[in-house]
Amino acid sequence: MKKLTIQIFLLFFVCFLTRGQSASLNLEEAIAIGLKNNFSIQIANNDTKIAVNNNTLGNAGFLPTVGLNGQIKENPFNQENTDMNWVRTKSNDLHIETAFAAATFDWTLFNGMGMFIKREKLGSLQSLQETSLRASVENKVSEIIIAYFAVVQLNNSIEVLQNAINFSNSRYDLTRKKLQIGTTSELAFLKSSTDLNADSAAFLRQQVALTTAKSKLNTLLVLETGKVYDVTSPMKFDQIIDYDDLKKVLTASNTQISMAKQTVDIALLDYRLAHSPQYPQLAFFTDYNLSRTKYNYSATLQTVNSGPVVGLNLTIPVFDGFNKRRVAANAKIDAESTKLEYVQIIKETEEALWQIFNEYKTNLKLVKLETANLEVAKTTSKISFERFRVGAMSDYELRDIQLAELEAENSLLVAEFQAKKSETELLRLSGKLIESKSAK
């Protein structure tokens, strides 16, 4: 818990150090803002505080209970007596005034080791809630990273489309000049105008998509609607290539597996706790009582009683309709079920790790391949435009080459984004996501 708190603090610290007056937002700032503002993280943190408050000796039953109580009572009444001769005697305005005070002390000495088991369970519940908080943080960081780089990808896509518009605009100007001097047809000019409009329309649609992506990121960061900023962190990769290292730390570092293991431990403690009522229960108690009673109608005007009471309370369970045995049997079955769920989560997480690792490797290869394709496409586009300028290539051929370059650029952006998503999920599954972001 302390380590997690320090890591979150470092994220906040990085955020405040790097923030300036410009409307920019890097990844570390986004993560820090999201962790600070997100409501689910705040709720999970409050639940952790409650678990810490519950983990006490008193809640486990180790400490005695001490109480003070008192009472003052006045009893006014009238009395009428009839003797054997039927002679009646009446007395009015009689009073009995009673005052009582007591101090109590009760302490359970033995309850079948129940208090020790409960103390251990409270510690396990606290650890489980701390792990749950970490899982919430990891999930939220993962969502923020993916949403952040979705904005980065769309920004890059808009830049690509802007370059396409510039290319189409140059083609349009050149075609218009050729039409004026009679070296090209009006059809070619109209087509260049249509293609320029198509690129402009694609640019506008991508701007709408960017606005939507920023709105989603704002929601994750709990920022005001319409908040404007520029994302500044480039899309880089950590090059996670050692699957064996990831798998080695999976069981110990994955939060879902850790929570499943802690749930098994708690279920076993519940099974042990279910047996404690079957043992004798021994408690120590002592009281000190003080009472005073006043009379206004008898020879005794006042009676005062005081003194301690000390004793042991022993309870031996004999028979309760086999209910305690039934509860213990059900607790054992529940513990066995949690063990099965634990094994299932391990298997499912290992399978997910293997699949995502292979996706990540494939995506990195695609990034390299698409990068090489883009270089070829850019070179081809430059050569083709020169050929078009001197009339050695038709406008249809030039448009096809331009679209091929545009497709190569978009394919590279998609490959990079998919690789980033795979990398983020790998870090989350292996429990390295928070450490990775804190170190940067």
NORRAWO-V945583 format. One record per residue. RES is the residue in one small letter. PHI is phi in radians with two decimals (999 if undefined). OMEGA is omega in degrees with one decimal (999 if undefined). D_CENTER is the distance of its C-alpha to the mean C-alpha in whole Angstrom. Layout:
BEGIN
RES&PHI&OMEGA&D_CENTER  RES&PHI&OMEGA&D_CENTER
END
This chain:
BEGIN
m&999&-179.5&14  k&-1.13&179.8&17  k&-1.10&179.0&16  l&-1.10&179.5&12  t&-1.08&179.0&14  i&-1.09&-179.3&17  q&-1.13&178.6&15  i&-1.13&177.8&13  f&-1.07&178.7&16  l&-1.08&177.5&18  l&-1.10&177.3&16  f&-1.08&-177.4&17  f&-1.11&177.5&21  v&-1.07&-179.6&21  c&-1.05&-175.3&20  f&-1.23&179.2&23  l&-1.25&-173.3&25  t&-1.60&-178.5&25  r&-1.31&177.6&25  g&-2.24&-178.8&29  q&-1.42&-177.9&31  s&-1.26&-179.9&30  a&-1.46&179.5&28  s&-2.20&-177.1&26  l&-2.56&174.0&23  n&-1.60&-173.2&22  l&-1.12&-179.2&19  e&-1.08&176.8&18  e&-1.11&-179.3&19  a&-1.06&-179.9&16  i&-1.12&-178.6&13  a&-1.10&179.6&14  i&-1.13&-179.1&15  g&-1.09&179.8&12  l&-1.18&-179.1&10  k&-1.32&-171.0&12  n&-1.66&-169.9&13  n&-1.11&-175.3&10  f&-1.23&-178.8&10  s&-1.13&176.7&6  i&-1.18&178.8&5  q&-1.12&178.0&9  i&-1.14&178.5&9  a&-1.08&178.2&7  n&-1.16&176.6&9  n&-1.14&176.9&12  d&-1.08&177.3&11  t&-1.16&177.6&11  k&-1.08&178.0&15  i&-1.11&179.0&16  a&-1.09&177.6&16  v&-1.16&179.3&17  n&-1.11&-179.3&20  n&-1.32&-175.4&21  n&-1.48&-178.7&21  t&-2.31&176.8&25  l&-1.13&-179.7&29  g&-1.12&179.3&30  n&-1.19&177.9&27  a&-1.39&178.3&28  g&1.73&-178.9&31  f&-1.33&-171.1&33  l&-1.60&178.8&34  p&-1.32&173.6&37  t&-1.99&-179.2&38  v&-2.15&-178.6&40  g&-2.44&174.9&42  l&-2.17&175.0&44  n&-2.57&-178.7&46  g&-2.66&-178.3&49  q&-2.69&172.7&52  i&-2.16&-176.1&55  k&-2.42&176.6&57  e&-2.13&-175.1&60  n&-2.18&174.3&62  p&-1.39&-179.6&65  f&-2.77&173.1&68  n&-1.96&-175.9&71  q&-2.24&177.5&73  e&-2.28&-179.8&76  n&-1.98&176.2&78  t&-2.17&-178.6&81  d&-1.55&-175.4&83  m&-1.18&179.3&86  n&-1.65&-179.7&88  w&1.05&174.4&86  v&-1.68&-176.9&86  r&-1.70&177.4&83  t&-2.17&-180.0&81  k&-1.93&174.8&79  s&-2.26&-179.0&77  n&-1.97&176.1&74  d&1.02&172.8&72  l&-1.45&-177.1&71  h&-2.41&166.5&67  i&-2.20&179.6&65  e&-1.94&-176.9&62  t&-2.11&174.5&60  a&-2.20&-176.0&57  f&-2.42&175.9&54  a&-2.49&-178.8&52  a&-2.64&172.2&50  a&-2.06&-176.7&47  t&-2.07&179.3&45  f&-2.47&-179.2&43  d&-2.22&-175.5&42  w&-2.52&176.4&40  t&-1.35&-178.5&39  l&-1.61&-179.3&40  f&-2.67&176.2&39  n&-2.41&179.3&37  g&1.23&-177.7&37  m&1.16&-177.0&35  g&-1.07&-177.7&32  m&-1.17&178.6&31  f&-1.21&179.2&31  i&-1.16&-179.8&28  k&-1.15&176.5&26  r&-1.06&178.1&26  e&-1.13&179.2&25  k&-1.15&178.8&22  l&-1.08&176.1&21  g&-1.13&178.3&20  s&-1.18&177.6&19  l&-1.13&176.7&16  q&-1.12&178.9&15  s&-1.10&178.8&15  l&-1.10&-180.0&13  q&-1.20&175.9&10  e&-1.13&176.7&10  t&-1.15&177.1&9  s&-1.11&176.1&7  l&-1.09&178.7&5  r&-1.08&178.2&6  a&-1.07&178.4&5  s&-1.10&178.5&1  v&-1.13&-179.7&5  e&-1.06&-179.6&7  n&-1.09&-178.7&6  k&-1.22&176.8&6  v&-1.08&178.3&9  s&-1.05&179.0&11  e&-1.08&-178.9&11  i&-1.15&-179.8&12  i&-1.05&-178.2&15  i&-1.13&179.3&16  a&-1.14&179.7&17  y&-1.10&-177.2&18  f&-1.34&169.1&21  a&-1.13&175.6&21  v&-1.16&178.2&23  v&-1.05&-179.6&25  q&-1.07&-179.9&26  l&-1.18&174.5&27  n&-1.05&179.4&29  n&-1.14&178.9&31  s&-1.14&177.4&32  i&-1.13&176.8&33  e&-1.11&177.0&35  v&-1.08&179.9&36  l&-1.16&176.5&38  q&-1.12&176.3&39  n&-1.12&177.9&41  a&-1.12&177.2&42  i&-1.11&178.8&43  n&-1.07&178.9&45  f&-1.11&-179.6&47  s&-1.13&178.4&48  n&-1.17&176.8&49  s&-1.11&177.4&51  r&-1.10&179.4&52  y&-1.08&-179.6&53  d&-1.09&-178.5&55  l&-1.17&179.1&57  t&-1.16&178.5&58  r&-1.11&179.0&59  k&-1.15&178.4&62  k&-1.14&178.3&63  l&-1.15&-178.8&63  q&-1.15&-178.7&65  i&-1.68&173.3&68  g&1.43&179.6&68  t&-1.75&175.7&66  t&-2.58&-176.1&64  s&-1.59&176.4&63  e&-1.16&178.4&62  l&-1.09&178.4&60  a&-1.13&178.5&58  f&-1.13&179.4&58  l&-1.10&178.8&56  k&-1.16&177.9&54  s&-1.12&177.3&53  s&-1.19&178.9&52  t&-1.12&180.0&50  d&-1.14&177.1&48  l&-1.13&177.2&47  n&-1.15&178.7&46  a&-1.10&178.4&44  d&-1.16&178.4&42  s&-1.15&178.4&42  a&-1.14&176.7&40  a&-1.09&177.5&38  f&-1.09&-179.8&37  l&-1.15&177.9&36  r&-1.09&179.6&34  q&-1.23&175.5&32  q&-1.15&176.2&32  v&-1.10&178.2&30  a&-1.08&178.2&28  l&-1.14&177.9&27  t&-1.06&178.4&26  t&-1.13&179.8&24  a&-1.13&177.6&22  k&-1.17&177.5&22  s&-1.13&177.4&21  k&-1.12&177.8&18  l&-1.13&177.1&17  n&-1.05&179.3&18  t&-1.12&178.7&16  l&-1.12&-178.5&12  l&-1.53&-177.2&14  v&0.95&174.9&15  l&-1.72&-178.7&19  e&-1.15&-179.7&22  t&-1.08&178.9&23  g&1.44&178.2&26  k&-1.06&-175.9&24  v&-1.85&177.8&27  y&-2.82&176.0&26  d&-1.92&175.2&27  v&-1.39&-171.1&24  t&-2.08&-178.3&26  s&-1.44&179.1&24  p&-1.32&179.8&26  m&-1.51&178.6&25  k&-2.05&-177.5&25  f&-2.20&-179.3&25  d&-1.44&178.8&24  q&0.97&177.0&26  i&-1.36&-173.9&24  i&-2.14&-176.3&28  d&-1.72&-178.9&27  y&-1.16&-177.7&26  d&-1.08&178.4&27  d&-1.14&178.2&25  l&-1.12&-177.3&22  k&-1.20&-178.9&23  k&-1.07&-176.7&24  v&-1.60&-173.3&21  l&-1.06&-175.6&19  t&-1.10&-176.7&19  a&-1.47&-171.1&18  s&-1.85&-178.9&16  n&-1.22&-173.5&14  t&-1.22&179.4&10  q&-1.14&177.3&11  i&-1.16&179.2&15  s&-1.09&178.4&14  m&-1.14&177.9&13  a&-1.14&178.3&16  k&-1.14&178.5&18  q&-1.16&176.2&17  t&-1.15&175.2&17  v&-1.08&179.8&21  d&-1.06&179.9&22  i&-1.17&178.5&21  a&-1.11&177.2&23  l&-1.17&176.1&26  l&-1.16&176.2&26  d&-1.10&178.1&26  y&-1.13&177.5&29  r&-1.18&-178.8&31  l&-1.17&179.8&30  a&-1.19&179.3&32  h&-1.50&-173.8&35  s&-1.08&177.9&35  p&-1.16&-179.6&37  q&-1.38&179.9&39  y&-1.68&176.0&41  p&-1.02&179.8&43  q&-2.00&-177.3&41  l&-2.16&-179.5&43  a&-2.37&176.2&43  f&-1.83&177.4&45  f&-2.49&173.8&46  t&-2.59&179.4&48  d&-2.26&170.5&49  y&-2.24&-174.2&52  n&-1.99&176.4&53  l&-2.40&179.5&56  s&-2.37&179.3&58  r&-2.44&179.6&61  t&-2.22&179.0&63  k&-1.92&177.8&66  y&-2.20&175.4&69  n&-2.11&-175.4&71  y&-2.41&-178.1&74  s&-2.33&179.1&74  a&-1.18&177.4&76  t&-1.58&-178.3&73  l&-1.50&-173.5&71  q&-2.70&174.5&68  t&-2.18&180.0&66  v&-2.14&175.6&63  n&-2.11&177.8&61  s&-2.66&176.8&59  g&2.65&-177.5&57  p&-1.52&171.2&54  v&-2.25&-178.6&53  v&-2.23&178.8&52  g&-2.97&175.0&51  l&-2.08&178.7&48  n&-2.00&-179.0&47  l&-1.99&177.5&47  t&-2.10&179.0&45  i&-2.02&178.8&46  p&-1.22&-179.8&44  v&-1.94&-180.0&47  f&-2.71&179.2&46  d&-2.33&-179.8&44  g&1.30&179.6&44  f&1.12&-178.8&42  n&-1.21&179.1&39  k&-1.12&177.9&37  r&-1.12&178.6&38  r&-1.11&179.7&36  v&-1.08&179.1&33  a&-1.14&179.6&33  a&-1.13&178.1&34  n&-1.13&177.8&31  a&-1.12&177.7&29  k&-1.15&178.5&30  i&-1.10&179.2&30  d&-1.10&177.5&26  a&-1.10&178.2&25  e&-1.14&178.3&27  s&-1.15&179.4&25  t&-1.14&175.8&22  k&-1.13&178.5&24  l&-1.12&177.3&24  e&-1.11&178.7&21  y&-1.09&178.9&20  v&-1.10&179.9&23  q&-1.09&-179.9&22  i&-1.12&177.4&18  i&-1.05&-178.3&20  k&-1.10&-179.3&22  e&-1.14&179.7&20  t&-1.22&176.8&18  e&-1.09&178.4&21  e&-1.13&178.3&23  a&-1.09&178.8&20  l&-1.07&-179.3&20  w&-1.12&-178.6&24  q&-1.13&-177.1&24  i&-1.21&177.2&22  f&-1.09&178.6&24  n&-1.18&174.6&27  e&-1.08&-179.1&25  y&-1.12&178.8&25  k&-1.07&178.9&28  t&-1.10&179.9&30  n&-1.13&176.6&28  l&-1.13&176.4&29  k&-1.13&178.0&33  l&-1.13&177.5&32  v&-1.06&179.0&32  k&-1.12&-178.7&35  l&-1.15&-179.3&37  e&-1.18&176.0&36  t&-1.12&177.4&37  a&-1.13&178.6&40  n&-1.08&-178.8&41  l&-1.15&178.6&40  e&-1.06&178.3&42  v&-1.12&-178.5&45  a&-1.11&179.2&44  k&-1.14&179.1&44  t&-1.10&178.7&48  t&-1.07&-178.8&49  s&-1.13&179.2&48  k&-1.12&-179.9&50  i&-1.11&-177.5&53  s&-1.15&-180.0&53  f&-1.14&177.6&53  e&-1.12&177.3&56  r&-1.11&178.2&58  f&-1.14&-178.7&57  r&-1.10&-178.8&59  v&-1.61&175.9&62  g&1.51&-179.5&62  a&-1.61&-179.9&61  m&-2.57&-179.8&58  s&-1.38&179.7&58  d&-1.20&177.5&55  y&-1.14&179.2&54  e&-1.13&179.8&53  l&-1.11&179.7&52  r&-1.10&178.1&49  d&-1.06&179.7&48  i&-1.21&177.3&48  q&-1.10&179.2&46  l&-1.14&177.4&44  a&-1.14&176.5&43  e&-1.15&179.4&42  l&-1.09&178.3&40  e&-1.14&178.8&38  a&-1.12&179.1&38  e&-1.15&179.3&36  n&-1.18&178.1&34  s&-1.10&177.7&33  l&-1.15&179.0&32  l&-1.11&178.6&30  v&-1.12&179.9&28  a&-1.10&179.4&28  e&-1.13&-179.1&27  f&-1.16&177.8&24  q&-1.12&177.3&23  a&-1.12&179.5&24  k&-1.16&177.5&21  k&-1.10&178.6&19  s&-1.11&179.2&20  e&-1.09&179.5&20  t&-1.08&-179.9&16  e&-1.19&176.2&15  l&-1.09&178.5&17  l&-1.11&179.1&16  r&-1.15&-179.1&12  l&-1.08&-178.0&14  s&-1.48&177.9&16  g&1.31&-176.5&13  k&-1.83&-173.2&15  l&-1.16&-178.6&13  i&-1.17&179.8&12  e&-1.10&-178.9&16  s&-1.11&-178.5&17  k&-1.32&178.8&16  s&-1.24&-175.6&17  a&-1.38&-174.4&20  k&-1.56&999&21
END
